[in-house]
Structures are given as structure tokens and as C-alpha cells.
Amino acid sequence: MSDDAPGGGRSGGGWRGNNPWWIPRALGKMPDLPPNQVRMLGVIALALVFENYDQAMLTAALKQIAETFQVPESEIGGLLGWVHLGAIPAFLVIPFADRIGRRRLFLVSMIVLGLATFGAAFSQSVGQFIALQMISRTFMVTTSATAFVMVTEEFPAEHRGWGIGILGALATLGYGLGLLLFAGIDYLPYGWRAMYLVGIAPVALLPMFRRELKETGRFDSLRASRSERGEDLGGWFRPFAILVKRYPMRTAAISLIGALSSAGHTAAFQFSAFFVQQEHGWRPGQYTLMAVAAGVIGIIGHPYAGRLADRKGRRSVGFVFFAAYPLLVYAFYHAPGVWLPLLWIPLIFTLTGAGTIQRAIATELFPTASRATASGWMMVCEAGGRSAGLFLVAWGTPEGSSNTAMICWVACFCLLAALLLLFLPETGRRELESISEGDPVRAS
């Protein structure tokens, strides 16, 4: 068996009948899958619910947090930029998933993420809040990168896109939880701080995650084959060295796609709650109603993009999702208030669909020995792009002015990401082992 031989074959009979209760039928019918893969998907999705909850709090409660620490609107982009820079150190952590295993790093990341989120509730200064949120971002990226690698390695080629998409859709339930709490922020004891206290939940559930989550078959195969040859899994930096030396063009491409798309996506999405409260005078509950009601329809973009990409290919489907986003951002930030809920649906649809394509290509283009590192590296580049986009918004917004114009300009970076995507090899419906051969800039 080769280093990269399929390891997702821990299957019994296929899953028959209706979706399990935790996959709403609105997200489409689940394909035939072995029960162990379905169970793994559910456990990982539950973990990512808490990761998305953490992200939702900063987006929804941004105005209240800024008021607590007396941060003016012209400097909020800088505050967010520093927070998102916290994902950069994940580059030092994620390679361990290719050395000690996906499961172990996933569990450790969940613990640190939960503790840092919980600690943010007790911040006494904006500096303390930023520091704790930077730690959260480091392990948020590590948790997410490892999760998508596990699904990629365990799911069959014809359903990988669906698996990645449905994981993203289920994870967004964390956004819903955060938004529901945000709706009552004016009545919660300690306001936004109470929302951060909930972040300790994954630590409390750790025994269940340890019991239910197994190592991927592909990583077990890699570890076993190298053990037979008397090799270890190499040093900490080896997985990234493989990416740079063997796959330089692919590594450069996913780096740019991750940075450019995230700069465009984040600037628009991160300011959405602030915008509707500041420019349209909405109450927190009104934003929650829009985000949840319209967002429930919008998140179908995750599994829809996954299924469509399984049939039509990653490149063409991804191009449409990336290219449409800047147009929708401009419409959202310039439309009358009554139109915002209707525009929010396609905005979230394209955002989630593009995210599914990004997760797929970052995990599919590389071999098992470096797959987690590749996924994590794209997320680190995304973090850099998010910070750069937010800093650009702050830099281009004069003091005392609205940041709407800069948000719309930064969203246009998604167009460049769309073009770059066309130059990558097509990975849809191909076995991982065949994809990782060679490094053409573009291959059939």
C-alpha cells in the first residue's frame, strides 16, 4: 500500500433511507454513505458549531464591543485586522496534524479555542480582548483546517464535495446560535460578555469528542507504511517543505486565492451588523431576524456548491460564486433598508458556496503527508487576507466618515481569486491519489 492509499474504507453497509435528524432535508438528500462516515461527519460538525459561534459573536456584537472599549468607527477595521492576524501563528501548529495525526491536534485545538473564548469575557481593556481573540483565531483555524481534512480523507471521491459542503452548512448553526443570543444582548447580564462565556462548551464536551472521534484511515495507512520502512513522519517543517518543493505552483495559487477571496469576503460580512445598526438604525433583534431567516436559505450554498462541483467541476462552479460576490456586496451596502433581507440571501449563498470550493481544492490538491498543512496554509493565507482587507478599510476611511465605499472596493478582490481558480487542476470526481501526481499549473 502506498503512502497515499485510500484509508476511508472503514465501511459496513451504506446509509439507507432518510437523512439523520441533524441533516435538515432542506439541505438536500444525503447520498449513500457508510454509517461510520455519517457518524464522523456529525461529530466533527458539532465541534465546528462552536468554532462558528465564536466568529458570529465578533461580527454581531461588534458595535457593542467597540462601545465598551471606546473604539471609534474609523479604527474598528484596525481592531478587527489585529484579531484576524491571530490566525497567522496557526502556521506553526497545523503541520503537527501531518506528524502526530488529525484527531489529536483537533482535540487539543478545541480545548485552547474554548478556553481563550471564555477568557475574552473577562477582558478589561481592548488590548486584552484582542490578545485573547488572537489566540482564539489561531486554534479556530487549526480546528477548521483539520476538520475539513478528515472529511476529505474519509469520504469517497464522488461525494467529497457534498461532504465538505454539508460540513460547512452544519457548522453555520454556530452562527445561528450566536445570533439568537445577540438578539437579547440588551437583556443579557453583562451584555456581550455573557455571549463569550458560552465558549467554554467544547471543553465541557471533550470526553464525548475523545470517545467518538477516530483517526482517519489514510493517516493510519501513512503511519503504518512508514513504520514498516523504519521511517518516522519527519520533522515539524517537513510537510510544508513538501508543498513548496513538489507543488510550488499549486501552493502559490491556493495562497493567493485564500488571501484575495478572504479580503473581499470578510470586509463586507464583518461589518454587516454594524452597518445595519449604524446606517439604518436597526435593533439587534432585527439584524438577528434577517441573518437567521434569510441566512437559513443562504447557507444552502454550502451543500449546493458541493453537489454542483461534484458534477460540473470545482473551477467553473467556483468562478461563478467568487465573481458574483462583489456585485452583491455593492447592492447590499447601497440598497434601501427594506431590500436588505432579500439581498442577504444571495450574498450568503455565494459566500458559503465559495468557501466550500476553497476547502475542497486546498485539501484535494495535495498528498496525505502534507494535506493538513496545505489546508491550514490556505487558512493562514485567508487570515492574512482578512486582516489586510480590514486594515485597508480602516486606512481608506477618513476619520468621521462611513466605511461603505472601502468595503465595496475591497470586495472586488474576489474577482482576482475567481480568475486564479481557472488555472488550477480540476479535482472533481477524482481519487486523491491521482490528483497529487505532479505539479502542472493546469491539468485535465
SVG drawing of the C-alpha trace seen along z (x, -y; Angstrom):
<svg xmlns="http://www.w3.org/2000/svg" viewBox="-39 -63 53 67">
<polyline fill="none" stroke="black" stroke-width="0.4" points="0.0,0.0 1.4,-3.4 1.8,-6.4 -1.4,-7.9 -3.5,-4.8 -7.2,-5.2 -7.9,-4.8 -11.6,-5.7 -12.7,-2.1 -13.9,-1.5 -17.3,-0.8 -20.1,1.5 -23.4,1.2 -24.4,-2.1 -26.7,-4.5 -30.2,-3.9 -33.4,-5.9 -33.9,-9.4 -31.3,-11.9 -30.2,-11.6 -32.1,-14.0 -29.2,-16.5 -29.1,-17.0 -32.2,-19.0 -33.9,-17.9 -33.7,-21.5 -30.0,-20.8 -30.8,-18.0 -30.9,-14.2 -27.8,-12.6 -26.0,-10.2 -25.4,-6.5 -22.6,-6.5 -21.3,-4.0 -22.6,-4.6 -19.1,-5.3 -18.6,-8.2 -22.0,-9.7 -21.2,-9.5 -17.8,-11.1 -19.4,-13.9 -21.9,-14.6 -19.2,-14.7 -16.9,-17.0 -19.8,-19.3 -20.8,-19.6 -17.2,-20.8 -17.3,-23.3 -20.6,-24.7 -18.6,-26.2 -15.9,-27.5 -18.5,-29.3 -20.2,-30.5 -17.0,-32.3 -16.9,-34.0 -20.5,-35.1 -20.1,-36.9 -17.4,-39.3 -19.5,-40.0 -22.8,-40.5 -21.7,-42.3 -19.0,-44.4 -20.8,-47.7 -21.3,-46.8 -17.7,-45.7 -16.4,-48.8 -18.6,-51.0 -17.3,-49.1 -13.7,-49.8 -14.5,-53.3 -13.2,-52.4 -14.3,-54.9 -15.7,-53.7 -12.6,-54.8 -10.5,-52.5 -12.7,-49.4 -11.2,-48.0 -7.8,-48.1 -9.2,-46.3 -10.6,-43.5 -7.4,-43.4 -5.4,-42.7 -7.8,-40.0 -7.7,-38.2 -3.9,-38.3 -4.1,-35.9 -4.7,-33.2 -1.2,-33.5 0.5,-31.5 -1.7,-28.6 1.1,-28.0 3.3,-26.9 0.7,-24.5 -1.1,-22.9 1.9,-20.9 1.6,-18.7 -1.6,-17.2 0.6,-15.7 3.0,-14.4 1.1,-13.3 -2.3,-12.8 -5.5,-14.7 -7.5,-13.5 -5.0,-14.5 -4.4,-18.0 -8.1,-18.5 -8.9,-17.8 -6.1,-20.0 -7.2,-22.9 -10.8,-22.6 -9.6,-22.9 -7.5,-26.0 -10.2,-27.6 -12.8,-27.1 -10.6,-28.5 -9.5,-31.6 -13.1,-32.4 -14.2,-32.0 -11.4,-34.2 -12.4,-37.0 -15.5,-37.6 -13.3,-38.9 -11.2,-41.4 -10.6,-44.7 -9.1,-46.5 -9.2,-46.4 -5.6,-45.1 -6.6,-42.1 -9.6,-41.4 -7.5,-41.5 -4.8,-39.2 -7.4,-36.6 -9.2,-36.8 -5.9,-36.3 -5.3,-33.1 -8.8,-32.0 -8.2,-32.6 -5.0,-30.6 -6.8,-27.5 -10.0,-28.3 -8.0,-27.9 -6.3,-24.8 -9.6,-23.2 -11.3,-24.0 -8.4,-23.0 -8.1,-19.6 -11.8,-19.0 -12.1,-19.5 -9.0,-17.3 -10.7,-14.5 -13.8,-14.6 -11.8,-14.8 -9.8,-11.8 -12.7,-9.6 -15.3,-10.4 -15.4,-8.7 -14.4,-10.7 -17.9,-11.0 -19.3,-12.5 -16.3,-14.6 -17.8,-17.9 -21.1,-17.1 -19.3,-16.1 -17.3,-19.3 -20.3,-21.4 -22.6,-19.8 -19.9,-20.2 -19.8,-23.9 -23.5,-24.2 -23.9,-22.4 -21.1,-24.4 -23.0,-27.6 -25.5,-26.6 -23.0,-28.1 -23.7,-31.4 -27.3,-30.9 -26.7,-30.2 -24.6,-33.3 -27.2,-35.5 -30.0,-34.2 -28.1,-35.2 -27.2,-38.5 -30.9,-39.3 -31.2,-39.5 -27.9,-41.3 -29.6,-44.3 -31.2,-41.9 -28.3,-39.5 -26.4,-40.0 -23.1,-41.6 -24.2,-42.1 -21.7,-40.8 -19.5,-39.3 -22.2,-36.7 -22.1,-35.5 -18.4,-34.7 -19.0,-32.6 -20.7,-30.1 -17.4,-29.4 -16.4,-27.0 -18.9,-24.4 -16.4,-22.4 -14.1,-21.9 -17.1,-20.5 -17.9,-18.1 -14.3,-16.9 -14.9,-13.4 -17.6,-12.8 -15.3,-14.1 -12.5,-11.8 -14.7,-8.8 -16.4,-9.3 -13.7,-10.7 -11.3,-8.3 -8.1,-8.9 -8.6,-8.9 -7.8,-5.7 -5.5,-7.5 -3.3,-8.9 -3.3,-5.4 -2.1,-3.9 0.6,-6.5 1.8,-6.0 1.8,-2.2 3.6,-2.1 6.4,-4.4 6.7,-2.4 7.2,0.7 10.1,-1.0 11.6,-2.2 10.8,-5.9 9.1,-8.4 6.7,-11.1 9.5,-13.6 10.3,-16.8 7.8,-19.5 8.6,-21.5 8.7,-18.6 5.0,-18.7 5.4,-22.4 8.7,-21.7 6.9,-19.0 4.4,-21.6 7.0,-24.2 9.4,-21.8 6.9,-19.3 3.9,-21.6 5.2,-25.2 2.6,-26.4 -0.4,-24.9 0.9,-26.2 1.3,-29.7 -2.2,-29.5 -4.1,-28.5 -2.1,-31.1 -3.3,-33.9 -6.9,-32.5 -7.2,-32.3 -5.8,-35.8 -7.7,-37.6 -11.1,-36.0 -10.9,-36.4 -10.0,-40.0 -13.1,-40.6 -15.4,-38.3 -14.5,-39.4 -14.7,-43.2 -18.3,-43.0 -19.5,-40.3 -17.7,-41.5 -19.3,-45.0 -22.8,-43.8 -24.3,-44.0 -22.5,-47.3 -23.7,-48.7 -27.4,-48.0 -27.4,-49.4 -25.3,-52.4 -26.7,-53.4 -30.3,-52.1 -30.9,-52.3 -31.8,-48.6 -32.1,-47.0 -30.0,-43.8 -33.2,-41.7 -33.9,-43.0 -30.4,-42.0 -30.8,-38.6 -34.1,-38.1 -32.6,-39.0 -29.4,-36.9 -31.3,-33.8 -34.4,-33.9 -32.6,-34.9 -29.4,-33.2 -31.1,-29.8 -31.8,-29.9 -28.4,-31.3 -26.4,-28.5 -27.8,-26.1 -25.0,-27.4 -22.6,-25.0 -24.1,-21.7 -25.5,-23.1 -22.0,-24.2 -20.5,-20.9 -23.0,-18.8 -22.7,-21.1 -18.9,-21.0 -19.0,-17.2 -21.0,-17.2 -19.6,-20.2 -16.1,-20.6 -14.6,-22.9 -13.2,-25.5 -16.2,-26.6 -18.6,-26.5 -16.1,-28.3 -15.6,-31.0 -19.3,-31.9 -19.5,-32.0 -16.4,-34.2 -17.2,-36.6 -20.8,-37.2 -19.9,-38.2 -18.6,-41.8 -21.8,-42.7 -24.0,-41.5 -21.9,-43.4 -22.4,-46.7 -26.1,-46.1 -26.4,-45.3 -24.5,-48.3 -26.4,-50.7 -29.9,-49.4 -32.8,-50.8 -33.3,-49.0 -36.4,-47.1 -34.3,-45.3 -31.5,-44.1 -33.1,-40.8 -33.7,-39.8 -30.1,-40.7 -28.7,-38.9 -29.9,-35.5 -27.8,-35.5 -24.9,-37.3 -24.6,-34.4 -25.3,-31.9 -22.3,-33.0 -20.1,-33.4 -20.8,-29.9 -20.6,-28.3 -17.2,-29.9 -16.0,-28.7 -16.9,-25.1 -14.9,-25.3 -11.9,-26.8 -11.9,-24.0 -12.2,-21.4 -9.3,-22.5 -7.0,-23.1 -7.4,-19.5 -7.7,-17.7 -4.7,-19.0 -2.0,-17.6 -0.9,-14.1 -1.7,-12.7 1.7,-13.6 1.0,-17.3 -2.8,-17.6 -3.4,-19.1 -0.6,-21.5 -1.9,-22.6 -5.4,-23.1 -4.0,-25.0 -1.7,-27.1 -4.7,-28.3 -6.5,-29.2 -3.4,-31.1 -3.4,-33.0 -7.1,-33.6 -6.3,-35.1 -3.7,-37.4 -6.1,-38.4 -8.8,-39.1 -6.5,-41.3 -5.2,-43.1 -8.8,-43.8 -9.8,-45.1 -6.7,-47.3 -7.4,-48.6 -11.0,-49.5 -9.6,-51.4 -6.8,-53.0 -9.1,-54.2 -11.9,-55.5 -11.4,-59.2 -12.0,-59.9 -15.6,-60.6 -16.7,-59.1 -18.6,-55.9 -16.5,-52.9 -19.1,-51.7 -17.1,-52.8 -14.0,-51.0 -15.9,-47.8 -17.2,-47.7 -13.8,-48.3 -12.1,-45.6 -14.8,-43.1 -13.6,-43.3 -10.5,-41.2 -12.8,-38.2 -12.7,-38.7 -9.0,-38.1 -9.5,-34.9 -12.1,-33.8 -9.6,-34.1 -6.8,-32.3 -9.1,-29.4 -9.3,-28.7 -5.6,-27.8 -5.7,-25.0 -6.1,-21.3 -9.7,-20.0 -10.2,-17.8 -13.8,-16.9 -14.7,-13.2 -11.0,-12.2 -9.3,-10.0 -7.0,-11.9 -4.0,-9.8 -4.3,-10.7 -4.7,-14.4 -1.5,-14.7 0.7,-13.5 2.9,-16.2 2.5,-19.9 1.1,-21.3 -0.3,-24.8 -3.3,-23.4 -4.1,-19.8 -7.1,-17.8"/>
</svg>
